[in-house]
Each structure stands twice: as C-alpha cells, then as structure tokens.
Amino acid sequence: MFRRTFWFTAGAAAGVWATTKVNRKLQQLTPESLAAQAANKAIDAGHKLKDFALDVRAGMIQREEELGEALGTNAPPDPELPAQRRRPAIGRPAPVKNTRFHHSYNRNEDH
C-alpha cells in the first residue's frame, strides 16, 4: 500500500510541476510578453550604445590632449603674436554666388 501511495504522490507532483512549467512557457510566448521582452532588449541595447559612445568620446578627448602635447598646440601662446583664429568645423558659411548673372534651371518651365 505504501508503494502505491508513494508512486501516486510522485506522479501527481510530476504532473503539477510539468503543468506549471508549460503554463510559464505559454505566458512567455504571448504577444504582450514578446513585445515587452523586445522593448527591454531595445532599451538595454540603447544603454550599451550610449555607454560605448561615451567611452569613444572620452578616448577621443584623451587622444586629442596627447596629440596637442606632442605637437605643442596646448602650450600658452606667445604674447607677442596675435591670438590664434579658429574656424568652426561645422556651419561654415556657404560661398556667396554672384546672383546678377545666375539663372537657376527649372525643369518644370515651359519651353
């Protein structure tokens, strides 16, 4: 009698365990759960990308300082020389065109 009770209890426990495991897996495969998992992975990827960009920027600043020291551009300017002019790398003004003789081509004009 004890053997039957043992095997019955073991079978019931295995059934409960298997049912619980299957239900958890089904919950993970619902569209809402899959969307949440994708959103979490996208957020994690964004954080990793931001950290990478910050590391690259820090390395770039460090390397610029090293190059400035090696080339002597970080040294204080000679007081006898005029101040160094710096041009912005981005946002340079466009060259001025002579608009007196300039005619733009419009392919939609009637000819």
Biopython code that builds the backbone (N, CA, C, O; Angstrom):
import numpy as np
from Bio.PDB.StructureBuilder import StructureBuilder

atoms = [
    (1, "MET", "N", (0.817, -1.189, 0.000)),
    (1, "MET", "CA", (0.000, 0.000, 0.000)),
    (1, "MET", "C", (0.866, 1.260, 0.000)),
    (1, "MET", "O", (0.536, 2.257, -0.643)),
    (2, "PHE", "N", (1.969, 1.196, 0.726)),
    (2, "PHE", "CA", (2.855, 2.338, 0.810)),
    (2, "PHE", "C", (3.458, 2.666, -0.559)),
    (2, "PHE", "O", (3.618, 3.840, -0.890)),
    (3, "ARG", "N", (3.790, 1.662, -1.348)),
    (3, "ARG", "CA", (4.359, 1.863, -2.674)),
    (3, "ARG", "C", (3.369, 2.561, -3.584)),
    (3, "ARG", "O", (3.749, 3.462, -4.332)),
    (4, "ARG", "N", (2.118, 2.166, -3.535)),
    (4, "ARG", "CA", (1.105, 2.810, -4.380)),
    (4, "ARG", "C", (0.943, 4.280, -4.008)),
    (4, "ARG", "O", (0.845, 5.135, -4.888)),
    (5, "THR", "N", (0.916, 4.573, -2.737)),
    (5, "THR", "CA", (0.775, 5.959, -2.283)),
    (5, "THR", "C", (1.994, 6.781, -2.718)),
    (5, "THR", "O", (1.861, 7.922, -3.160)),
    (6, "PHE", "N", (3.173, 6.185, -2.585)),
    (6, "PHE", "CA", (4.396, 6.888, -2.984)),
    (6, "PHE", "C", (4.361, 7.231, -4.467)),
    (6, "PHE", "O", (4.618, 8.374, -4.843)),
    (7, "TRP", "N", (4.042, 6.243, -5.320)),
    (7, "TRP", "CA", (4.048, 6.477, -6.756)),
    (7, "TRP", "C", (2.912, 7.399, -7.183)),
    (7, "TRP", "O", (3.067, 8.175, -8.127)),
    (8, "PHE", "N", (1.802, 7.325, -6.516)),
    (8, "PHE", "CA", (0.698, 8.236, -6.810)),
    (8, "PHE", "C", (1.114, 9.676, -6.488)),
    (8, "PHE", "O", (0.870, 10.585, -7.281)),
    (9, "THR", "N", (1.738, 9.879, -5.333)),
    (9, "THR", "CA", (2.186, 11.216, -4.929)),
    (9, "THR", "C", (3.281, 11.715, -5.869)),
    (9, "THR", "O", (3.289, 12.887, -6.246)),
    (10, "ALA", "N", (4.210, 10.828, -6.249)),
    (10, "ALA", "CA", (5.282, 11.226, -7.158)),
    (10, "ALA", "C", (4.712, 11.612, -8.527)),
    (10, "ALA", "O", (5.164, 12.585, -9.131)),
    (11, "GLY", "N", (3.741, 10.870, -9.010)),
    (11, "GLY", "CA", (3.109, 11.181, -10.296)),
    (11, "GLY", "C", (2.336, 12.482, -10.245)),
    (11, "GLY", "O", (2.394, 13.276, -11.184)),
    (12, "ALA", "N", (1.609, 12.710, -9.155)),
    (12, "ALA", "CA", (0.861, 13.953, -9.010)),
    (12, "ALA", "C", (1.812, 15.148, -8.953)),
    (12, "ALA", "O", (1.543, 16.183, -9.563)),
    (13, "ALA", "N", (2.912, 15.011, -8.230)),
    (13, "ALA", "CA", (3.886, 16.099, -8.130)),
    (13, "ALA", "C", (4.517, 16.380, -9.497)),
    (13, "ALA", "O", (4.702, 17.537, -9.877)),
    (14, "ALA", "N", (4.845, 15.315, -10.228)),
    (14, "ALA", "CA", (5.412, 15.498, -11.563)),
    (14, "ALA", "C", (4.407, 16.172, -12.491)),
    (14, "ALA", "O", (4.788, 17.012, -13.306)),
    (15, "GLY", "N", (3.142, 15.820, -12.378)),
    (15, "GLY", "CA", (2.105, 16.446, -13.201)),
    (15, "GLY", "C", (1.954, 17.925, -12.881)),
    (15, "GLY", "O", (1.840, 18.754, -13.784)),
    (16, "VAL", "N", (1.954, 18.252, -11.600)),
    (16, "VAL", "CA", (1.847, 19.660, -11.195)),
    (16, "VAL", "C", (3.060, 20.438, -11.686)),
    (16, "VAL", "O", (2.924, 21.550, -12.197)),
    (17, "TRP", "N", (4.249, 19.853, -11.533)),
    (17, "TRP", "CA", (5.473, 20.518, -11.985)),
    (17, "TRP", "C", (5.446, 20.759, -13.497)),
    (17, "TRP", "O", (5.770, 21.853, -13.959)),
    (18, "ALA", "N", (5.059, 19.737, -14.264)),
    (18, "ALA", "CA", (5.023, 19.854, -15.721)),
    (18, "ALA", "C", (3.979, 20.878, -16.156)),
    (18, "ALA", "O", (4.230, 21.668, -17.066)),
    (19, "THR", "N", (2.819, 20.872, -15.518)),
    (19, "THR", "CA", (1.767, 21.826, -15.858)),
    (19, "THR", "C", (2.228, 23.253, -15.574)),
    (19, "THR", "O", (2.002, 24.154, -16.382)),
    (20, "THR", "N", (2.865, 23.454, -14.441)),
    (20, "THR", "CA", (3.365, 24.782, -14.096)),
    (20, "THR", "C", (4.409, 25.244, -15.094)),
    (20, "THR", "O", (4.398, 26.397, -15.523)),
    (21, "LYS", "N", (5.310, 24.350, -15.465)),
    (21, "LYS", "CA", (6.366, 24.687, -16.415)),
    (21, "LYS", "C", (5.779, 25.053, -17.779)),
    (21, "LYS", "O", (6.216, 26.023, -18.398)),
    (22, "VAL", "N", (4.802, 24.296, -18.247)),
    (22, "VAL", "CA", (4.172, 24.572, -19.539)),
    (22, "VAL", "C", (3.417, 25.904, -19.494)),
    (22, "VAL", "O", (3.486, 26.685, -20.443)),
    (23, "ASN", "N", (2.708, 26.165, -18.416)),
    (23, "ASN", "CA", (1.962, 27.426, -18.313)),
    (23, "ASN", "C", (2.909, 28.633, -18.303)),
    (23, "ASN", "O", (2.606, 29.660, -18.910)),
    (24, "ARG", "N", (4.031, 28.519, -17.630)),
    (24, "ARG", "CA", (5.005, 29.621, -17.627)),
    (24, "ARG", "C", (5.545, 29.870, -19.033)),
    (24, "ARG", "O", (5.688, 31.017, -19.456)),
    (25, "LYS", "N", (5.844, 28.790, -19.750)),
    (25, "LYS", "CA", (6.369, 28.936, -21.104)),
    (25, "LYS", "C", (5.318, 29.549, -22.015)),
    (25, "LYS", "O", (5.650, 30.378, -22.863)),
    (26, "LEU", "N", (4.063, 29.162, -21.861)),
    (26, "LEU", "CA", (2.998, 29.750, -22.670)),
    (26, "LEU", "C", (2.827, 31.233, -22.370)),
    (26, "LEU", "O", (2.546, 32.021, -23.273)),
    (27, "GLN", "N", (2.996, 31.618, -21.110)),
    (27, "GLN", "CA", (2.893, 33.038, -20.750)),
    (27, "GLN", "C", (4.022, 33.841, -21.399)),
    (27, "GLN", "O", (3.822, 34.996, -21.777)),
    (28, "GLN", "N", (5.200, 33.239, -21.531)),
    (28, "GLN", "CA", (6.323, 33.937, -22.149)),
    (28, "GLN", "C", (6.130, 34.115, -23.646)),
    (28, "GLN", "O", (6.742, 34.998, -24.246)),
    (29, "LEU", "N", (5.296, 33.299, -24.250)),
    (29, "LEU", "CA", (5.114, 33.342, -25.694)),
    (29, "LEU", "C", (3.891, 34.127, -26.135)),
    (29, "LEU", "O", (3.551, 34.114, -27.318)),
    (30, "THR", "N", (3.226, 34.804, -25.223)),
    (30, "THR", "CA", (2.087, 35.637, -25.617)),
    (30, "THR", "C", (2.620, 36.882, -26.333)),
    (30, "THR", "O", (3.749, 37.298, -26.074)),
    (31, "PRO", "N", (1.836, 37.479, -27.219)),
    (31, "PRO", "CA", (2.303, 38.667, -27.936)),
    (31, "PRO", "C", (2.708, 39.816, -27.002)),
    (31, "PRO", "O", (3.691, 40.509, -27.265)),
    (32, "GLU", "N", (1.965, 40.017, -25.931)),
    (32, "GLU", "CA", (2.290, 41.098, -24.999)),
    (32, "GLU", "C", (3.646, 40.850, -24.342)),
    (32, "GLU", "O", (4.455, 41.767, -24.198)),
    (33, "SER", "N", (3.884, 39.603, -23.948)),
    (33, "SER", "CA", (5.148, 39.264, -23.306)),
    (33, "SER", "C", (6.315, 39.389, -24.284)),
    (33, "SER", "O", (7.383, 39.880, -23.918)),
    (34, "LEU", "N", (6.115, 38.950, -25.520)),
    (34, "LEU", "CA", (7.165, 39.066, -26.526)),
    (34, "LEU", "C", (7.471, 40.530, -26.820)),
    (34, "LEU", "O", (8.634, 40.896, -26.992)),
    (35, "ALA", "N", (6.436, 41.374, -26.878)),
    (35, "ALA", "CA", (6.653, 42.805, -27.110)),
    (35, "ALA", "C", (7.416, 43.436, -25.951)),
    (35, "ALA", "O", (8.305, 44.260, -26.167)),
    (36, "ALA", "N", (7.077, 43.058, -24.737)),
    (36, "ALA", "CA", (7.783, 43.596, -23.570)),
    (36, "ALA", "C", (9.242, 43.149, -23.564)),
    (36, "ALA", "O", (10.131, 43.936, -23.239)),
    (37, "GLN", "N", (9.491, 41.898, -23.920)),
    (37, "GLN", "CA", (10.870, 41.404, -23.975)),
    (37, "GLN", "C", (11.662, 42.151, -25.044)),
    (37, "GLN", "O", (12.821, 42.504, -24.826)),
    (38, "ALA", "N", (11.041, 42.393, -26.201)),
    (38, "ALA", "CA", (11.728, 43.121, -27.273)),
    (38, "ALA", "C", (12.024, 44.557, -26.838)),
    (38, "ALA", "O", (13.103, 45.083, -27.111)),
    (39, "ALA", "N", (11.069, 45.183, -26.168)),
    (39, "ALA", "CA", (11.283, 46.555, -25.697)),
    (39, "ALA", "C", (12.417, 46.606, -24.672)),
    (39, "ALA", "O", (13.247, 47.514, -24.709)),
    (40, "ASN", "N", (12.453, 45.649, -23.772)),
    (40, "ASN", "CA", (13.534, 45.612, -22.775)),
    (40, "ASN", "C", (14.901, 45.419, -23.432)),
    (40, "ASN", "O", (15.882, 46.044, -23.029)),
    (41, "LYS", "N", (14.960, 44.554, -24.442)),
    (41, "LYS", "CA", (16.226, 44.334, -25.136)),
    (41, "LYS", "C", (16.643, 45.586, -25.910)),
    (41, "LYS", "O", (17.829, 45.906, -25.981)),
    (42, "ALA", "N", (15.668, 46.294, -26.491)),
    (42, "ALA", "CA", (15.988, 47.530, -27.208)),
    (42, "ALA", "C", (16.514, 48.595, -26.248)),
    (42, "ALA", "O", (17.448, 49.324, -26.582)),
    (43, "ILE", "N", (15.928, 48.687, -25.076)),
    (43, "ILE", "CA", (16.390, 49.647, -24.072)),
    (43, "ILE", "C", (17.803, 49.287, -23.620)),
    (43, "ILE", "O", (18.654, 50.167, -23.484)),
    (44, "ASP", "N", (18.055, 48.007, -23.388)),
    (44, "ASP", "CA", (19.400, 47.573, -22.995)),
    (44, "ASP", "C", (20.419, 47.887, -24.091)),
    (44, "ASP", "O", (21.526, 48.344, -23.806)),
    (45, "ALA", "N", (20.037, 47.638, -25.344)),
    (45, "ALA", "CA", (20.942, 47.936, -26.455)),
    (45, "ALA", "C", (21.215, 49.437, -26.532)),
    (45, "ALA", "O", (22.341, 49.850, -26.810)),
    (46, "GLY", "N", (20.197, 50.249, -26.288)),
    (46, "GLY", "CA", (20.384, 51.699, -26.290)),
    (46, "GLY", "C", (21.337, 52.147, -25.200)),
    (46, "GLY", "O", (22.175, 53.019, -25.430)),
    (47, "HIS", "N", (21.219, 51.562, -24.015)),
    (47, "HIS", "CA", (22.132, 51.903, -22.924)),
    (47, "HIS", "C", (23.565, 51.497, -23.264)),
    (47, "HIS", "O", (24.508, 52.242, -22.996)),
    (48, "LYS", "N", (23.722, 50.313, -23.853)),
    (48, "LYS", "CA", (25.061, 49.865, -24.235)),
    (48, "LYS", "C", (25.651, 50.769, -25.308)),
    (48, "LYS", "O", (26.842, 51.077, -25.277)),
    (49, "LEU", "N", (24.820, 51.194, -26.257)),
    (49, "LEU", "CA", (25.286, 52.084, -27.312)),
    (49, "LEU", "C", (25.683, 53.442, -26.753)),
    (49, "LEU", "O", (26.680, 54.025, -27.181)),
    (50, "LYS", "N", (24.909, 53.947, -25.799)),
    (50, "LYS", "CA", (25.236, 55.223, -25.166)),
    (50, "LYS", "C", (26.551, 55.114, -24.398)),
    (50, "LYS", "O", (27.393, 56.008, -24.480)),
    (51, "ASP", "N", (26.732, 54.028, -23.656)),
    (51, "ASP", "CA", (27.978, 53.824, -22.920)),
    (51, "ASP", "C", (29.165, 53.740, -23.876)),
    (51, "ASP", "O", (30.231, 54.287, -23.594)),
    (52, "PHE", "N", (28.983, 53.056, -25.005)),
    (52, "PHE", "CA", (30.045, 52.950, -26.000)),
    (52, "PHE", "C", (30.400, 54.328, -26.554)),
    (52, "PHE", "O", (31.575, 54.666, -26.690)),
    (53, "ALA", "N", (29.371, 55.122, -26.873)),
    (53, "ALA", "CA", (29.617, 56.460, -27.411)),
    (53, "ALA", "C", (30.354, 57.333, -26.397)),
    (53, "ALA", "O", (31.242, 58.100, -26.770)),
    (54, "LEU", "N", (29.996, 57.223, -25.127)),
    (54, "LEU", "CA", (30.685, 57.999, -24.097)),
    (54, "LEU", "C", (32.135, 57.553, -23.953)),
    (54, "LEU", "O", (33.022, 58.384, -23.759)),
    (55, "ASP", "N", (32.384, 56.243, -24.047)),
    (55, "ASP", "CA", (33.753, 55.736, -23.983)),
    (55, "ASP", "C", (34.574, 56.232, -25.174)),
    (55, "ASP", "O", (35.735, 56.612, -25.020)),
    (56, "VAL", "N", (33.969, 56.225, -26.356)),
    (56, "VAL", "CA", (34.668, 56.700, -27.549)),
    (56, "VAL", "C", (34.992, 58.180, -27.399)),
    (56, "VAL", "O", (36.101, 58.609, -27.718)),
    (57, "ARG", "N", (34.034, 58.958, -26.919)),
    (57, "ARG", "CA", (34.256, 60.393, -26.744)),
    (57, "ARG", "C", (35.375, 60.655, -25.731)),
    (57, "ARG", "O", (36.226, 61.516, -25.955)),
    (58, "ALA", "N", (35.374, 59.919, -24.623)),
    (58, "ALA", "CA", (36.426, 60.102, -23.617)),
    (58, "ALA", "C", (37.793, 59.745, -24.203)),
    (58, "ALA", "O", (38.775, 60.449, -23.965)),
    (59, "GLY", "N", (37.857, 58.666, -24.959)),
    (59, "GLY", "CA", (39.108, 58.280, -25.600)),
    (59, "GLY", "C", (39.558, 59.307, -26.626)),
    (59, "GLY", "O", (40.751, 59.584, -26.757)),
    (60, "MET", "N", (38.606, 59.866, -27.348)),
    (60, "MET", "CA", (38.927, 60.869, -28.351)),
    (60, "MET", "C", (39.496, 62.132, -27.692)),
    (60, "MET", "O", (40.468, 62.706, -28.184)),
    (61, "ILE", "N", (38.898, 62.558, -26.596)),
    (61, "ILE", "CA", (39.388, 63.742, -25.880)),
    (61, "ILE", "C", (40.786, 63.482, -25.334)),
    (61, "ILE", "O", (41.664, 64.341, -25.422)),
    (62, "GLN", "N", (40.986, 62.304, -24.776)),
    (62, "GLN", "CA", (42.302, 61.960, -24.246)),
    (62, "GLN", "C", (43.350, 61.954, -25.357)),
    (62, "GLN", "O", (44.456, 62.465, -25.178)),
    (63, "ARG", "N", (43.002, 61.382, -26.492)),
    (63, "ARG", "CA", (43.955, 61.316, -27.610)),
    (63, "ARG", "C", (44.237, 62.710, -28.160)),
    (63, "ARG", "O", (45.376, 62.999, -28.527)),
    (64, "GLU", "N", (43.230, 63.581, -28.226)),
    (64, "GLU", "CA", (43.451, 64.948, -28.684)),
    (64, "GLU", "C", (44.408, 65.685, -27.751)),
    (64, "GLU", "O", (45.259, 66.449, -28.206)),
    (65, "GLU", "N", (44.268, 65.455, -26.447)),
    (65, "GLU", "CA", (45.182, 66.074, -25.496)),
    (65, "GLU", "C", (46.605, 65.555, -25.689)),
    (65, "GLU", "O", (47.563, 66.327, -25.637)),
    (66, "GLU", "N", (46.742, 64.252, -25.911)),
    (66, "GLU", "CA", (48.062, 63.676, -26.149)),
    (66, "GLU", "C", (48.690, 64.260, -27.411)),
    (66, "GLU", "O", (49.872, 64.602, -27.421)),
    (67, "LEU", "N", (47.899, 64.371, -28.468)),
    (67, "LEU", "CA", (48.422, 64.933, -29.713)),
    (67, "LEU", "C", (48.751, 66.408, -29.549)),
    (67, "LEU", "O", (49.744, 66.893, -30.093)),
    (68, "GLY", "N", (47.911, 67.126, -28.795)),
    (68, "GLY", "CA", (48.179, 68.540, -28.552)),
    (68, "GLY", "C", (49.482, 68.735, -27.801)),
    (68, "GLY", "O", (50.243, 69.652, -28.108)),
    (69, "GLU", "N", (49.748, 67.885, -26.824)),
    (69, "GLU", "CA", (51.008, 67.968, -26.096)),
    (69, "GLU", "C", (52.179, 67.618, -26.998)),
    (69, "GLU", "O", (53.219, 68.275, -26.948)),
    (70, "ALA", "N", (52.020, 66.578, -27.829)),
    (70, "ALA", "CA", (53.105, 66.158, -28.710)),
    (70, "ALA", "C", (53.403, 67.214, -29.773)),
    (70, "ALA", "O", (54.563, 67.414, -30.134)),
    (71, "LEU", "N", (52.378, 67.888, -30.274)),
    (71, "LEU", "CA", (52.575, 68.885, -31.329)),
    (71, "LEU", "C", (52.810, 70.286, -30.782)),
    (71, "LEU", "O", (53.175, 71.193, -31.531)),
    (72, "GLY", "N", (52.605, 70.468, -29.486)),
    (72, "GLY", "CA", (52.843, 71.761, -28.871)),
    (72, "GLY", "C", (51.712, 72.753, -29.046)),
    (72, "GLY", "O", (51.913, 73.953, -28.855)),
    (73, "THR", "N", (50.534, 72.283, -29.402)),
    (73, "THR", "CA", (49.410, 73.217, -29.581)),
    (73, "THR", "C", (48.736, 73.552, -28.261)),
    (73, "THR", "O", (47.927, 74.478, -28.204)),
    (74, "ASN", "N", (49.045, 72.828, -27.211)),
    (74, "ASN", "CA", (48.455, 73.118, -25.907)),
    (74, "ASN", "C", (49.281, 74.138, -25.121)),
    (74, "ASN", "O", (48.876, 74.565, -24.040)),
    (75, "ALA", "N", (50.436, 74.526, -25.660)),
    (75, "ALA", "CA", (51.297, 75.492, -24.976)),
    (75, "ALA", "C", (50.635, 76.863, -24.998)),
    (75, "ALA", "O", (49.905, 77.180, -25.937)),
    (76, "PRO", "N", (50.880, 77.679, -23.977)),
    (76, "PRO", "CA", (50.286, 79.016, -23.993)),
    (76, "PRO", "C", (50.850, 79.822, -25.158)),
    (76, "PRO", "O", (52.029, 79.679, -25.481)),
    (77, "PRO", "N", (50.050, 80.656, -25.788)),
    (77, "PRO", "CA", (50.523, 81.413, -26.961)),
    (77, "PRO", "C", (51.559, 82.461, -26.565)),
    (77, "PRO", "O", (51.553, 82.989, -25.453)),
    (78, "ASP", "N", (52.428, 82.737, -27.496)),
    (78, "ASP", "CA", (53.451, 83.760, -27.290)),
    (78, "ASP", "C", (52.753, 85.117, -27.208)),
    (78, "ASP", "O", (51.956, 85.440, -28.089)),
    (79, "PRO", "N", (53.028, 85.921, -26.178)),
    (79, "PRO", "CA", (52.308, 87.190, -26.038)),
    (79, "PRO", "C", (52.590, 88.173, -27.162)),
    (79, "PRO", "O", (51.806, 89.101, -27.367)),
    (80, "GLU", "N", (53.684, 88.001, -27.897)),
    (80, "GLU", "CA", (53.991, 88.912, -28.984)),
    (80, "GLU", "C", (53.183, 88.618, -30.234)),
    (80, "GLU", "O", (53.030, 89.487, -31.092)),
    (81, "LEU", "N", (52.666, 87.406, -30.346)),
    (81, "LEU", "CA", (51.902, 87.018, -31.533)),
    (81, "LEU", "C", (50.419, 87.314, -31.332)),
    (81, "LEU", "O", (49.930, 87.291, -30.202)),
    (82, "PRO", "N", (49.698, 87.592, -32.421)),
    (82, "PRO", "CA", (48.255, 87.795, -32.278)),
    (82, "PRO", "C", (47.573, 86.487, -31.890)),
    (82, "PRO", "O", (48.130, 85.405, -32.080)),
    (83, "ALA", "N", (46.385, 86.595, -31.355)),
    (83, "ALA", "CA", (45.629, 85.413, -30.929)),
    (83, "ALA", "C", (45.311, 84.540, -32.136)),
    (83, "ALA", "O", (45.084, 85.032, -33.241)),
    (84, "GLN", "N", (45.301, 83.256, -31.898)),
    (84, "GLN", "CA", (45.027, 82.306, -32.971)),
    (84, "GLN", "C", (43.558, 82.370, -33.342)),
    (84, "GLN", "O", (42.686, 82.371, -32.473)),
    (85, "ARG", "N", (43.288, 82.424, -34.646)),
    (85, "ARG", "CA", (41.900, 82.415, -35.111)),
    (85, "ARG", "C", (41.487, 80.983, -35.338)),
    (85, "ARG", "O", (42.227, 80.191, -35.921)),
    (86, "ARG", "N", (40.305, 80.658, -34.876)),
    (86, "ARG", "CA", (39.807, 79.302, -35.058)),
    (86, "ARG", "C", (38.545, 79.366, -35.894)),
    (86, "ARG", "O", (37.666, 80.191, -35.648)),
    (87, "ARG", "N", (38.462, 78.515, -36.857)),
    (87, "ARG", "CA", (37.264, 78.418, -37.686)),
    (87, "ARG", "C", (36.429, 77.239, -37.196)),
    (87, "ARG", "O", (36.971, 76.202, -36.814)),
    (88, "PRO", "N", (35.130, 77.401, -37.210)),
    (88, "PRO", "CA", (34.303, 76.253, -36.824)),
    (88, "PRO", "C", (34.353, 75.187, -37.911)),
    (88, "PRO", "O", (34.330, 75.491, -39.104)),
    (89, "ALA", "N", (34.421, 73.930, -37.474)),
    (89, "ALA", "CA", (34.474, 72.829, -38.435)),
    (89, "ALA", "C", (33.121, 72.594, -39.079)),
    (89, "ALA", "O", (33.041, 72.112, -40.209)),
    (90, "ILE", "N", (32.063, 72.928, -38.368)),
    (90, "ILE", "CA", (30.708, 72.725, -38.881)),
    (90, "ILE", "C", (30.027, 74.082, -38.930)),
    (90, "ILE", "O", (30.239, 74.922, -38.056)),
    (91, "GLY", "N", (29.226, 74.288, -39.932)),
    (91, "GLY", "CA", (28.459, 75.519, -40.004)),
    (91, "GLY", "C", (29.214, 76.634, -40.704)),
    (91, "GLY", "O", (28.958, 77.811, -40.448)),
    (92, "ARG", "N", (30.140, 76.280, -41.581)),
    (92, "ARG", "CA", (30.817, 77.306, -42.353)),
    (92, "ARG", "C", (29.815, 77.990, -43.266)),
    (92, "ARG", "O", (28.908, 77.340, -43.786)),
    (93, "PRO", "N", (29.963, 79.281, -43.464)),
    (93, "PRO", "CA", (29.028, 79.940, -44.368)),
    (93, "PRO", "C", (29.263, 79.488, -45.805)),
    (93, "PRO", "O", (30.397, 79.245, -46.218)),
    (94, "ALA", "N", (28.197, 79.382, -46.539)),
    (94, "ALA", "CA", (28.290, 78.974, -47.930)),
    (94, "ALA", "C", (28.913, 80.106, -48.738)),
    (94, "ALA", "O", (28.712, 81.275, -48.409)),
    (95, "PRO", "N", (29.667, 79.782, -49.792)),
    (95, "PRO", "CA", (30.250, 80.842, -50.607)),
    (95, "PRO", "C", (29.158, 81.675, -51.265)),
    (95, "PRO", "O", (28.117, 81.155, -51.667)),
    (96, "VAL", "N", (29.409, 82.958, -51.368)),
    (96, "VAL", "CA", (28.426, 83.871, -51.947)),
    (96, "VAL", "C", (28.504, 83.768, -53.458)),
    (96, "VAL", "O", (29.583, 83.872, -54.040)),
    (97, "LYS", "N", (27.359, 83.565, -54.090)),
    (97, "LYS", "CA", (27.303, 83.467, -55.545)),
    (97, "LYS", "C", (26.933, 84.832, -56.114)),
    (97, "LYS", "O", (26.241, 85.632, -55.483)),
    (98, "ASN", "N", (27.406, 85.059, -57.293)),
    (98, "ASN", "CA", (27.028, 86.276, -57.985)),
    (98, "ASN", "C", (25.636, 86.060, -58.546)),
    (98, "ASN", "O", (25.474, 85.339, -59.530)),
    (99, "THR", "N", (24.644, 86.662, -57.950)),
    (99, "THR", "CA", (23.258, 86.426, -58.347)),
    (99, "THR", "C", (22.847, 87.273, -59.542)),
    (99, "THR", "O", (21.753, 87.104, -60.079)),
    (100, "ARG", "N", (23.728, 88.191, -59.964)),
    (100, "ARG", "CA", (23.376, 89.062, -61.082)),
    (100, "ARG", "C", (23.243, 88.256, -62.367)),
    (100, "ARG", "O", (22.321, 88.492, -63.149)),
    (101, "PHE", "N", (24.146, 87.310, -62.598)),
    (101, "PHE", "CA", (24.131, 86.531, -63.829)),
    (101, "PHE", "C", (23.689, 85.099, -63.591)),
    (101, "PHE", "O", (23.764, 84.262, -64.491)),
    (102, "HIS", "N", (23.237, 84.821, -62.405)),
    (102, "HIS", "CA", (22.876, 83.440, -62.060)),
    (102, "HIS", "C", (21.434, 83.176, -62.454)),
    (102, "HIS", "O", (20.531, 83.921, -62.074)),
    (103, "HIS", "N", (21.222, 82.113, -63.215)),
    (103, "HIS", "CA", (19.870, 81.699, -63.572)),
    (103, "HIS", "C", (19.732, 80.234, -63.214)),
    (103, "HIS", "O", (20.467, 79.393, -63.730)),
    (104, "SER", "N", (18.793, 79.924, -62.333)),
    (104, "SER", "CA", (18.626, 78.532, -61.953)),
    (104, "SER", "C", (17.796, 77.806, -63.001)),
    (104, "SER", "O", (16.889, 78.385, -63.598)),
    (105, "TYR", "N", (18.100, 76.582, -63.211)),
    (105, "TYR", "CA", (17.394, 75.767, -64.169)),
    (105, "TYR", "C", (16.187, 75.156, -63.497)),
    (105, "TYR", "O", (16.315, 74.528, -62.446)),
    (106, "ASN", "N", (15.043, 75.324, -64.072)),
    (106, "ASN", "CA", (13.820, 74.725, -63.571)),
    (106, "ASN", "C", (13.287, 73.820, -64.661)),
    (106, "ASN", "O", (12.811, 74.297, -65.691)),
    (107, "ARG", "N", (13.362, 72.530, -64.446)),
    (107, "ARG", "CA", (12.946, 71.590, -65.491)),
    (107, "ARG", "C", (11.442, 71.580, -65.693)),
    (107, "ARG", "O", (10.949, 70.983, -66.650)),
    (108, "ASN", "N", (10.710, 72.232, -64.809)),
    (108, "ASN", "CA", (9.270, 72.283, -64.955)),
    (108, "ASN", "C", (8.808, 73.508, -65.741)),
    (108, "ASN", "O", (7.608, 73.699, -65.940)),
    (109, "GLU", "N", (9.767, 74.354, -66.198)),
    (109, "GLU", "CA", (9.393, 75.508, -67.012)),
    (109, "GLU", "C", (8.895, 75.063, -68.356)),
    (109, "GLU", "O", (9.317, 74.029, -68.875)),
    (110, "ASP", "N", (8.002, 75.836, -68.921)),
    (110, "ASP", "CA", (7.544, 75.565, -70.296)),
    (110, "ASP", "C", (8.599, 76.090, -71.252)),
    (110, "ASP", "O", (9.104, 77.199, -71.076)),
    (111, "HIS", "N", (8.938, 75.296, -72.269)),
    (111, "HIS", "CA", (9.956, 75.715, -73.240)),
    (111, "HIS", "C", (9.320, 75.917, -74.570)),
    (111, "HIS", "O", (10.001, 76.273, -75.532)),
]
sb = StructureBuilder()
sb.init_structure("model")
sb.init_model(0)
sb.init_chain("A")
sb.init_seg("    ")
for serial, (resi, resn, name, xyz) in enumerate(atoms, 1):
    if name == "N":
        sb.init_residue(resn, " ", resi, " ")
    sb.init_atom(name, np.array(xyz, "f"), 0.0, 1.0, " ", f" {name:<3s}", serial, name[0])
structure = sb.get_structure()
